[in-house]
């Protein structure tokens, strides 16, 4: 989620700033950048963690599936 309880900016404000960057104050731009940077990093970490989890699950599935394949062929 783009907005959390620690952030002074809300989603509507970020959208407003990004849709009219030329007319926004430096303060608004910096707050939007800080918020978006934080959200980018959190999202990236989540994707990395989920990718690792998916790889682990896939590996375990393949191990079990291979064993089942051997048993069925016997």
PDB file of N, CA, C and O in Angstrom, chain B, residues numbered from 101:
ATOM      1  N   UNK B 101       0.851  -1.182   0.000  1.00  0.00           N
ATOM      2  CA  UNK B 101       0.000   0.000   0.000  1.00  0.00           C
ATOM      3  C   UNK B 101       0.889   1.235   0.000  1.00  0.00           C
ATOM      4  O   UNK B 101       1.922   1.263   0.669  1.00  0.00           O
ATOM      5  N   UNK B 102       0.502   2.217  -0.721  1.00  0.00           N
ATOM      6  CA  UNK B 102       1.324   3.395  -0.914  1.00  0.00           C
ATOM      7  C   UNK B 102       1.351   4.340   0.271  1.00  0.00           C
ATOM      8  O   UNK B 102       2.238   5.189   0.357  1.00  0.00           O
ATOM      9  N   UNK B 103       0.426   4.219   1.163  1.00  0.00           N
ATOM     10  CA  UNK B 103       0.353   5.162   2.271  1.00  0.00           C
ATOM     11  C   UNK B 103       0.381   4.384   3.576  1.00  0.00           C
ATOM     12  O   UNK B 103      -0.299   3.368   3.721  1.00  0.00           O
ATOM     13  N   UNK B 104       1.165   4.863   4.513  1.00  0.00           N
ATOM     14  CA  UNK B 104       1.156   4.230   5.824  1.00  0.00           C
ATOM     15  C   UNK B 104       0.999   5.286   6.898  1.00  0.00           C
ATOM     16  O   UNK B 104       1.022   6.482   6.606  1.00  0.00           O
ATOM     17  N   UNK B 105       0.841   4.856   8.128  1.00  0.00           N
ATOM     18  CA  UNK B 105       0.563   5.791   9.213  1.00  0.00           C
ATOM     19  C   UNK B 105       1.728   6.729   9.520  1.00  0.00           C
ATOM     20  O   UNK B 105       1.545   7.742  10.195  1.00  0.00           O
ATOM     21  N   UNK B 106       2.924   6.400   9.030  1.00  0.00           N
ATOM     22  CA  UNK B 106       4.095   7.224   9.309  1.00  0.00           C
ATOM     23  C   UNK B 106       4.343   8.274   8.231  1.00  0.00           C
ATOM     24  O   UNK B 106       5.254   9.094   8.347  1.00  0.00           O
ATOM     25  N   UNK B 107       3.535   8.240   7.197  1.00  0.00           N
ATOM     26  CA  UNK B 107       3.782   9.103   6.057  1.00  0.00           C
ATOM     27  C   UNK B 107       2.840  10.296   6.073  1.00  0.00           C
ATOM     28  O   UNK B 107       1.635  10.144   6.275  1.00  0.00           O
ATOM     29  N   UNK B 108       3.394  11.481   5.860  1.00  0.00           N
ATOM     30  CA  UNK B 108       2.579  12.689   5.849  1.00  0.00           C
ATOM     31  C   UNK B 108       1.788  12.820   4.552  1.00  0.00           C
ATOM     32  O   UNK B 108       0.770  13.511   4.510  1.00  0.00           O
ATOM     33  N   UNK B 109       2.247  12.167   3.512  1.00  0.00           N
ATOM     34  CA  UNK B 109       1.587  12.249   2.213  1.00  0.00           C
ATOM     35  C   UNK B 109       0.551  11.139   2.093  1.00  0.00           C
ATOM     36  O   UNK B 109       0.765  10.031   2.586  1.00  0.00           O
ATOM     37  N   UNK B 110      -0.551  11.426   1.451  1.00  0.00           N
ATOM     38  CA  UNK B 110      -1.513  10.372   1.177  1.00  0.00           C
ATOM     39  C   UNK B 110      -1.541  10.084  -0.321  1.00  0.00           C
ATOM     40  O   UNK B 110      -0.953  10.820  -1.114  1.00  0.00           O
ATOM     41  N   UNK B 111      -2.218   9.023  -0.698  1.00  0.00           N
ATOM     42  CA  UNK B 111      -2.231   8.595  -2.093  1.00  0.00           C
ATOM     43  C   UNK B 111      -2.766   9.669  -3.030  1.00  0.00           C
ATOM     44  O   UNK B 111      -2.213   9.888  -4.107  1.00  0.00           O
ATOM     45  N   UNK B 112      -3.830  10.333  -2.627  1.00  0.00           N
ATOM     46  CA  UNK B 112      -4.390  11.390  -3.474  1.00  0.00           C
ATOM     47  C   UNK B 112      -3.375  12.504  -3.726  1.00  0.00           C
ATOM     48  O   UNK B 112      -3.282  13.031  -4.834  1.00  0.00           O
ATOM     49  N   UNK B 113      -2.625  12.852  -2.696  1.00  0.00           N
ATOM     50  CA  UNK B 113      -1.620  13.913  -2.833  1.00  0.00           C
ATOM     51  C   UNK B 113      -0.499  13.475  -3.773  1.00  0.00           C
ATOM     52  O   UNK B 113      -0.034  14.265  -4.594  1.00  0.00           O
ATOM     53  N   UNK B 114      -0.068  12.230  -3.658  1.00  0.00           N
ATOM     54  CA  UNK B 114       0.990  11.726  -4.543  1.00  0.00           C
ATOM     55  C   UNK B 114       0.517  11.738  -5.993  1.00  0.00           C
ATOM     56  O   UNK B 114       1.257  12.136  -6.893  1.00  0.00           O
ATOM     57  N   UNK B 115      -0.704  11.304  -6.210  1.00  0.00           N
ATOM     58  CA  UNK B 115      -1.262  11.328  -7.564  1.00  0.00           C
ATOM     59  C   UNK B 115      -1.337  12.760  -8.079  1.00  0.00           C
ATOM     60  O   UNK B 115      -0.992  13.034  -9.228  1.00  0.00           O
ATOM     61  N   UNK B 116      -1.786  13.658  -7.232  1.00  0.00           N
ATOM     62  CA  UNK B 116      -1.876  15.079  -7.607  1.00  0.00           C
ATOM     63  C   UNK B 116      -0.505  15.630  -7.986  1.00  0.00           C
ATOM     64  O   UNK B 116      -0.365  16.329  -8.990  1.00  0.00           O
ATOM     65  N   UNK B 117       0.495  15.316  -7.186  1.00  0.00           N
ATOM     66  CA  UNK B 117       1.850  15.810  -7.454  1.00  0.00           C
ATOM     67  C   UNK B 117       2.379  15.223  -8.758  1.00  0.00           C
ATOM     68  O   UNK B 117       2.931  15.949  -9.585  1.00  0.00           O
ATOM     69  N   UNK B 118       2.217  13.926  -8.945  1.00  0.00           N
ATOM     70  CA  UNK B 118       2.769  13.297 -10.152  1.00  0.00           C
ATOM     71  C   UNK B 118       2.043  13.729 -11.423  1.00  0.00           C
ATOM     72  O   UNK B 118       2.616  13.693 -12.512  1.00  0.00           O
ATOM     73  N   UNK B 119       0.795  14.134 -11.287  1.00  0.00           N
ATOM     74  CA  UNK B 119       0.051  14.593 -12.462  1.00  0.00           C
ATOM     75  C   UNK B 119       0.318  16.052 -12.820  1.00  0.00           C
ATOM     76  O   UNK B 119      -0.082  16.514 -13.888  1.00  0.00           O
ATOM     77  N   UNK B 120       0.991  16.776 -11.930  1.00  0.00           N
ATOM     78  CA  UNK B 120       1.235  18.205 -12.173  1.00  0.00           C
ATOM     79  C   UNK B 120       2.582  18.619 -11.577  1.00  0.00           C
ATOM     80  O   UNK B 120       2.667  19.602 -10.841  1.00  0.00           O
ATOM     81  N   UNK B 121       3.627  17.863 -11.900  1.00  0.00           N
ATOM     82  CA  UNK B 121       4.939  18.105 -11.287  1.00  0.00           C
ATOM     83  C   UNK B 121       5.499  19.493 -11.564  1.00  0.00           C
ATOM     84  O   UNK B 121       6.207  20.053 -10.727  1.00  0.00           O
ATOM     85  N   UNK B 122       5.193  20.047 -12.717  1.00  0.00           N
ATOM     86  CA  UNK B 122       5.751  21.346 -13.079  1.00  0.00           C
ATOM     87  C   UNK B 122       5.271  22.465 -12.147  1.00  0.00           C
ATOM     88  O   UNK B 122       5.966  23.464 -11.961  1.00  0.00           O
ATOM     89  N   UNK B 123       4.103  22.298 -11.576  1.00  0.00           N
ATOM     90  CA  UNK B 123       3.522  23.357 -10.755  1.00  0.00           C
ATOM     91  C   UNK B 123       3.541  23.056  -9.256  1.00  0.00           C
ATOM     92  O   UNK B 123       2.894  23.760  -8.480  1.00  0.00           O
ATOM     93  N   UNK B 124       4.251  22.051  -8.850  1.00  0.00           N
ATOM     94  CA  UNK B 124       4.297  21.691  -7.431  1.00  0.00           C
ATOM     95  C   UNK B 124       5.566  22.236  -6.794  1.00  0.00           C
ATOM     96  O   UNK B 124       6.583  22.441  -7.457  1.00  0.00           O
ATOM     97  N   UNK B 125       5.478  22.462  -5.500  1.00  0.00           N
ATOM     98  CA  UNK B 125       6.629  23.002  -4.761  1.00  0.00           C
ATOM     99  C   UNK B 125       7.707  21.933  -4.610  1.00  0.00           C
ATOM    100  O   UNK B 125       7.449  20.737  -4.740  1.00  0.00           O
ATOM    101  N   UNK B 126       8.912  22.397  -4.333  1.00  0.00           N
ATOM    102  CA  UNK B 126      10.012  21.469  -4.068  1.00  0.00           C
ATOM    103  C   UNK B 126       9.682  20.567  -2.891  1.00  0.00           C
ATOM    104  O   UNK B 126      10.014  19.382  -2.899  1.00  0.00           O
ATOM    105  N   UNK B 127       9.032  21.122  -1.885  1.00  0.00           N
ATOM    106  CA  UNK B 127       8.662  20.337  -0.710  1.00  0.00           C
ATOM    107  C   UNK B 127       7.730  19.188  -1.106  1.00  0.00           C
ATOM    108  O   UNK B 127       7.932  18.048  -0.687  1.00  0.00           O
ATOM    109  N   UNK B 128       6.715  19.491  -1.912  1.00  0.00           N
ATOM    110  CA  UNK B 128       5.791  18.454  -2.370  1.00  0.00           C
ATOM    111  C   UNK B 128       6.516  17.394  -3.191  1.00  0.00           C
ATOM    112  O   UNK B 128       6.272  16.198  -3.029  1.00  0.00           O
ATOM    113  N   UNK B 129       7.406  17.837  -4.068  1.00  0.00           N
ATOM    114  CA  UNK B 129       8.157  16.896  -4.895  1.00  0.00           C
ATOM    115  C   UNK B 129       9.049  15.999  -4.043  1.00  0.00           C
ATOM    116  O   UNK B 129       9.122  14.792  -4.278  1.00  0.00           O
ATOM    117  N   UNK B 130       9.723  16.581  -3.060  1.00  0.00           N
ATOM    118  CA  UNK B 130      10.595  15.787  -2.192  1.00  0.00           C
ATOM    119  C   UNK B 130       9.800  14.792  -1.356  1.00  0.00           C
ATOM    120  O   UNK B 130      10.222  13.647  -1.197  1.00  0.00           O
ATOM    121  N   UNK B 131       8.669  15.209  -0.825  1.00  0.00           N
ATOM    122  CA  UNK B 131       7.844  14.290  -0.040  1.00  0.00           C
ATOM    123  C   UNK B 131       7.313  13.155  -0.907  1.00  0.00           C
ATOM    124  O   UNK B 131       7.274  12.003  -0.475  1.00  0.00           O
ATOM    125  N   UNK B 132       6.911  13.476  -2.112  1.00  0.00           N
ATOM    126  CA  UNK B 132       6.439  12.438  -3.033  1.00  0.00           C
ATOM    127  C   UNK B 132       7.578  11.485  -3.381  1.00  0.00           C
ATOM    128  O   UNK B 132       7.389  10.269  -3.404  1.00  0.00           O
ATOM    129  N   UNK B 133       8.754  12.034  -3.651  1.00  0.00           N
ATOM    130  CA  UNK B 133       9.906  11.195  -3.969  1.00  0.00           C
ATOM    131  C   UNK B 133      10.260  10.272  -2.811  1.00  0.00           C
ATOM    132  O   UNK B 133      10.531   9.089  -3.021  1.00  0.00           O
ATOM    133  N   UNK B 134      10.260  10.801  -1.594  1.00  0.00           N
ATOM    134  CA  UNK B 134      10.577   9.981  -0.419  1.00  0.00           C
ATOM    135  C   UNK B 134       9.566   8.853  -0.262  1.00  0.00           C
ATOM    136  O   UNK B 134       9.938   7.707  -0.010  1.00  0.00           O
ATOM    137  N   UNK B 135       8.302   9.179  -0.411  1.00  0.00           N
ATOM    138  CA  UNK B 135       7.252   8.176  -0.282  1.00  0.00           C
ATOM    139  C   UNK B 135       7.378   7.112  -1.359  1.00  0.00           C
ATOM    140  O   UNK B 135       7.303   5.917  -1.071  1.00  0.00           O
ATOM    141  N   UNK B 136       7.570   7.544  -2.594  1.00  0.00           N
ATOM    142  CA  UNK B 136       7.673   6.600  -3.697  1.00  0.00           C
ATOM    143  C   UNK B 136       8.937   5.745  -3.608  1.00  0.00           C
ATOM    144  O   UNK B 136       8.913   4.563  -3.952  1.00  0.00           O
ATOM    145  N   UNK B 137      10.025   6.331  -3.153  1.00  0.00           N
ATOM    146  CA  UNK B 137      11.266   5.565  -2.963  1.00  0.00           C
ATOM    147  C   UNK B 137      11.072   4.486  -1.920  1.00  0.00           C
ATOM    148  O   UNK B 137      11.476   3.340  -2.121  1.00  0.00           O
ATOM    149  N   UNK B 138      10.456   4.845  -0.808  1.00  0.00           N
ATOM    150  CA  UNK B 138      10.182   3.878   0.257  1.00  0.00           C
ATOM    151  C   UNK B 138       9.290   2.758  -0.254  1.00  0.00           C
ATOM    152  O   UNK B 138       9.563   1.582  -0.010  1.00  0.00           O
ATOM    153  N   UNK B 139       8.239   3.113  -0.956  1.00  0.00           N
ATOM    154  CA  UNK B 139       7.322   2.110  -1.481  1.00  0.00           C
ATOM    155  C   UNK B 139       7.997   1.220  -2.519  1.00  0.00           C
ATOM    156  O   UNK B 139       7.744   0.017  -2.566  1.00  0.00           O
ATOM    157  N   UNK B 140       8.850   1.803  -3.346  1.00  0.00           N
ATOM    158  CA  UNK B 140       9.584   1.025  -4.339  1.00  0.00           C
ATOM    159  C   UNK B 140      10.464  -0.010  -3.653  1.00  0.00           C
ATOM    160  O   UNK B 140      10.470  -1.180  -4.037  1.00  0.00           O
ATOM    161  N   UNK B 141      11.203   0.420  -2.642  1.00  0.00           N
ATOM    162  CA  UNK B 141      12.108  -0.494  -1.939  1.00  0.00           C
ATOM    163  C   UNK B 141      11.337  -1.598  -1.214  1.00  0.00           C
ATOM    164  O   UNK B 141      11.748  -2.758  -1.240  1.00  0.00           O
ATOM    165  N   UNK B 142      10.223  -1.247  -0.569  1.00  0.00           N
ATOM    166  CA  UNK B 142       9.407  -2.262   0.107  1.00  0.00           C
ATOM    167  C   UNK B 142       8.828  -3.251  -0.892  1.00  0.00           C
ATOM    168  O   UNK B 142       8.813  -4.456  -0.638  1.00  0.00           O
ATOM    169  N   UNK B 143       8.361  -2.758  -2.005  1.00  0.00           N
ATOM    170  CA  UNK B 143       7.788  -3.631  -3.032  1.00  0.00           C
ATOM    171  C   UNK B 143       8.857  -4.544  -3.618  1.00  0.00           C
ATOM    172  O   UNK B 143       8.617  -5.732  -3.836  1.00  0.00           O
ATOM    173  N   UNK B 144      10.038  -3.985  -3.872  1.00  0.00           N
ATOM    174  CA  UNK B 144      11.140  -4.780  -4.411  1.00  0.00           C
ATOM    175  C   UNK B 144      11.511  -5.897  -3.448  1.00  0.00           C
ATOM    176  O   UNK B 144      11.719  -7.033  -3.875  1.00  0.00           O
ATOM    177  N   UNK B 145      11.597  -5.599  -2.167  1.00  0.00           N
ATOM    178  CA  UNK B 145      11.919  -6.616  -1.160  1.00  0.00           C
ATOM    179  C   UNK B 145      10.852  -7.702  -1.107  1.00  0.00           C
ATOM    180  O   UNK B 145      11.169  -8.886  -0.995  1.00  0.00           O
ATOM    181  N   UNK B 146       9.594  -7.299  -1.188  1.00  0.00           N
ATOM    182  CA  UNK B 146       8.508  -8.287  -1.198  1.00  0.00           C
ATOM    183  C   UNK B 146       8.617  -9.209  -2.407  1.00  0.00           C
ATOM    184  O   UNK B 146       8.431 -10.420  -2.287  1.00  0.00           O
ATOM    185  N   UNK B 147       8.914  -8.644  -3.557  1.00  0.00           N
ATOM    186  CA  UNK B 147       9.048  -9.447  -4.767  1.00  0.00           C
ATOM    187  C   UNK B 147      10.212 -10.414  -4.638  1.00  0.00           C
ATOM    188  O   UNK B 147      10.099 -11.579  -5.020  1.00  0.00           O
ATOM    189  N   UNK B 148      11.326  -9.943  -4.105  1.00  0.00           N
ATOM    190  CA  UNK B 148      12.491 -10.810  -3.915  1.00  0.00           C
ATOM    191  C   UNK B 148      12.145 -11.938  -2.941  1.00  0.00           C
ATOM    192  O   UNK B 148      12.456 -13.099  -3.207  1.00  0.00           O
ATOM    193  N   UNK B 149      11.508 -11.607  -1.820  1.00  0.00           N
ATOM    194  CA  UNK B 149      11.130 -12.626  -0.844  1.00  0.00           C
ATOM    195  C   UNK B 149      10.162 -13.639  -1.441  1.00  0.00           C
ATOM    196  O   UNK B 149      10.302 -14.841  -1.219  1.00  0.00           O
ATOM    197  N   UNK B 150       9.184 -13.157  -2.197  1.00  0.00           N
ATOM    198  CA  UNK B 150       8.223 -14.064  -2.820  1.00  0.00           C
ATOM    199  C   UNK B 150       8.881 -14.935  -3.890  1.00  0.00           C
ATOM    200  O   UNK B 150       8.523 -16.102  -4.048  1.00  0.00           O
ATOM    201  N   UNK B 151       9.832 -14.375  -4.615  1.00  0.00           N
ATOM    202  CA  UNK B 151      10.554 -15.154  -5.616  1.00  0.00           C
ATOM    203  C   UNK B 151      11.345 -16.273  -4.958  1.00  0.00           C
ATOM    204  O   UNK B 151      11.354 -17.403  -5.445  1.00  0.00           O
ATOM    205  N   UNK B 152      12.008 -15.960  -3.857  1.00  0.00           N
ATOM    206  CA  UNK B 152      12.753 -16.994  -3.116  1.00  0.00           C
ATOM    207  C   UNK B 152      11.800 -18.071  -2.608  1.00  0.00           C
ATOM    208  O   UNK B 152      12.101 -19.262  -2.694  1.00  0.00           O
ATOM    209  N   UNK B 153      10.670 -17.660  -2.085  1.00  0.00           N
ATOM    210  CA  UNK B 153       9.684 -18.608  -1.589  1.00  0.00           C
ATOM    211  C   UNK B 153       9.170 -19.490  -2.727  1.00  0.00           C
ATOM    212  O   UNK B 153       9.056 -20.706  -2.573  1.00  0.00           O
ATOM    213  N   UNK B 154       8.865 -18.879  -3.853  1.00  0.00           N
ATOM    214  CA  UNK B 154       8.378 -19.627  -5.012  1.00  0.00           C
ATOM    215  C   UNK B 154       9.418 -20.636  -5.478  1.00  0.00           C
ATOM    216  O   UNK B 154       9.070 -21.772  -5.800  1.00  0.00           O
ATOM    217  N   UNK B 155      10.683 -20.246  -5.518  1.00  0.00           N
ATOM    218  CA  UNK B 155      11.759 -21.161  -5.910  1.00  0.00           C
ATOM    219  C   UNK B 155      11.835 -22.346  -4.952  1.00  0.00           C
ATOM    220  O   UNK B 155      12.005 -23.486  -5.382  1.00  0.00           O
ATOM    221  N   UNK B 156      11.709 -22.076  -3.661  1.00  0.00           N
ATOM    222  CA  UNK B 156      11.753 -23.134  -2.654  1.00  0.00           C
ATOM    223  C   UNK B 156      10.575 -24.095  -2.837  1.00  0.00           C
ATOM    224  O   UNK B 156      10.759 -25.313  -2.841  1.00  0.00           O
ATOM    225  N   UNK B 157       9.383 -23.553  -2.987  1.00  0.00           N
ATOM    226  CA  UNK B 157       8.188 -24.379  -3.176  1.00  0.00           C
ATOM    227  C   UNK B 157       8.315 -25.202  -4.459  1.00  0.00           C
ATOM    228  O   UNK B 157       7.980 -26.386  -4.470  1.00  0.00           O
ATOM    229  N   UNK B 158       8.794 -24.582  -5.533  1.00  0.00           N
ATOM    230  CA  UNK B 158       8.958 -25.300  -6.790  1.00  0.00           C
ATOM    231  C   UNK B 158       9.951 -26.450  -6.646  1.00  0.00           C
ATOM    232  O   UNK B 158       9.724 -27.549  -7.154  1.00  0.00           O
ATOM    233  N   UNK B 159      11.047 -26.184  -5.952  1.00  0.00           N
ATOM    234  CA  UNK B 159      12.049 -27.239  -5.742  1.00  0.00           C
ATOM    235  C   UNK B 159      11.487 -28.411  -4.949  1.00  0.00           C
ATOM    236  O   UNK B 159      11.721 -29.570  -5.291  1.00  0.00           O
ATOM    237  N   UNK B 160      10.752 -28.109  -3.897  1.00  0.00           N
ATOM    238  CA  UNK B 160      10.150 -29.175  -3.095  1.00  0.00           C
ATOM    239  C   UNK B 160       9.109 -29.937  -3.906  1.00  0.00           C
ATOM    240  O   UNK B 160       9.045 -31.165  -3.842  1.00  0.00           O
ATOM    241  N   UNK B 161       8.296 -29.213  -4.666  1.00  0.00           N
ATOM    242  CA  UNK B 161       7.297 -29.870  -5.515  1.00  0.00           C
ATOM    243  C   UNK B 161       7.978 -30.803  -6.504  1.00  0.00           C
ATOM    244  O   UNK B 161       7.556 -31.946  -6.674  1.00  0.00           O
ATOM    245  N   UNK B 162       9.035 -30.317  -7.159  1.00  0.00           N
ATOM    246  CA  UNK B 162       9.741 -31.139  -8.147  1.00  0.00           C
ATOM    247  C   UNK B 162      10.334 -32.391  -7.516  1.00  0.00           C
ATOM    248  O   UNK B 162      10.316 -33.458  -8.130  1.00  0.00           O
ATOM    249  N   UNK B 163      10.855 -32.278  -6.305  1.00  0.00           N
ATOM    250  CA  UNK B 163      11.397 -33.441  -5.601  1.00  0.00           C
ATOM    251  C   UNK B 163      10.315 -34.488  -5.369  1.00  0.00           C
ATOM    252  O   UNK B 163      10.510 -35.670  -5.655  1.00  0.00           O
ATOM    253  N   UNK B 164       9.185 -34.050  -4.854  1.00  0.00           N
ATOM    254  CA  UNK B 164       8.072 -34.968  -4.595  1.00  0.00           C
ATOM    255  C   UNK B 164       7.524 -35.522  -5.907  1.00  0.00           C
ATOM    256  O   UNK B 164       7.247 -36.717  -6.009  1.00  0.00           O
ATOM    257  N   UNK B 165       7.369 -34.664  -6.901  1.00  0.00           N
ATOM    258  CA  UNK B 165       6.840 -35.089  -8.188  1.00  0.00           C
ATOM    259  C   UNK B 165       7.753 -36.125  -8.851  1.00  0.00           C
ATOM    260  O   UNK B 165       7.270 -37.109  -9.411  1.00  0.00           O
ATOM    261  N   UNK B 166       9.054 -35.908  -8.790  1.00  0.00           N
ATOM    262  CA  UNK B 166      10.002 -36.865  -9.368  1.00  0.00           C
ATOM    263  C   UNK B 166       9.904 -38.222  -8.679  1.00  0.00           C
ATOM    264  O   UNK B 166       9.938 -39.261  -9.338  1.00  0.00           O
ATOM    265  N   UNK B 167       9.785 -38.211  -7.381  1.00  0.00           N
ATOM    266  CA  UNK B 167       9.651 -39.466  -6.638  1.00  0.00           C
ATOM    267  C   UNK B 167       8.358 -40.181  -7.018  1.00  0.00           C
ATOM    268  O   UNK B 167       8.344 -41.397  -7.205  1.00  0.00           O
ATOM    269  N   UNK B 168       7.284 -39.425  -7.129  1.00  0.00           N
ATOM    270  CA  UNK B 168       6.022 -40.029  -7.538  1.00  0.00           C
ATOM    271  C   UNK B 168       6.126 -40.617  -8.940  1.00  0.00           C
ATOM    272  O   UNK B 168       5.578 -41.685  -9.210  1.00  0.00           O
ATOM    273  N   UNK B 169       6.828 -39.922  -9.830  1.00  0.00           N
ATOM    274  CA  UNK B 169       7.034 -40.419 -11.181  1.00  0.00           C
ATOM    275  C   UNK B 169       7.795 -41.742 -11.186  1.00  0.00           C
ATOM    276  O   UNK B 169       7.450 -42.654 -11.937  1.00  0.00           O
ATOM    277  N   UNK B 170       8.821 -41.849 -10.358  1.00  0.00           N
ATOM    278  CA  UNK B 170       9.587 -43.103 -10.253  1.00  0.00           C
ATOM    279  C   UNK B 170       8.703 -44.232  -9.750  1.00  0.00           C
ATOM    280  O   UNK B 170       8.779 -45.351 -10.257  1.00  0.00           O
ATOM    281  N   UNK B 171       7.878 -43.956  -8.771  1.00  0.00           N
ATOM    282  CA  UNK B 171       7.035 -44.986  -8.180  1.00  0.00           C
ATOM    283  C   UNK B 171       5.947 -45.437  -9.143  1.00  0.00           C
ATOM    284  O   UNK B 171       5.588 -46.615  -9.158  1.00  0.00           O
ATOM    285  N   UNK B 172       5.426 -44.536  -9.934  1.00  0.00           N
ATOM    286  CA  UNK B 172       4.362 -44.896 -10.869  1.00  0.00           C
ATOM    287  C   UNK B 172       4.916 -45.751 -12.005  1.00  0.00           C
ATOM    288  O   UNK B 172       4.237 -46.660 -12.482  1.00  0.00           O
ATOM    289  N   UNK B 173       6.141 -45.468 -12.441  1.00  0.00           N
ATOM    290  CA  UNK B 173       6.753 -46.216 -13.551  1.00  0.00           C
ATOM    291  C   UNK B 173       7.146 -47.629 -13.174  1.00  0.00           C
ATOM    292  O   UNK B 173       7.371 -48.455 -14.058  1.00  0.00           O
ATOM    293  N   UNK B 174       7.237 -47.935 -11.886  1.00  0.00           N
ATOM    294  CA  UNK B 174       7.668 -49.271 -11.451  1.00  0.00           C
ATOM    295  C   UNK B 174       6.610 -50.307 -11.692  1.00  0.00           C
ATOM    296  O   UNK B 174       6.814 -51.481 -11.382  1.00  0.00           O
TER     297      UNK B 174
END
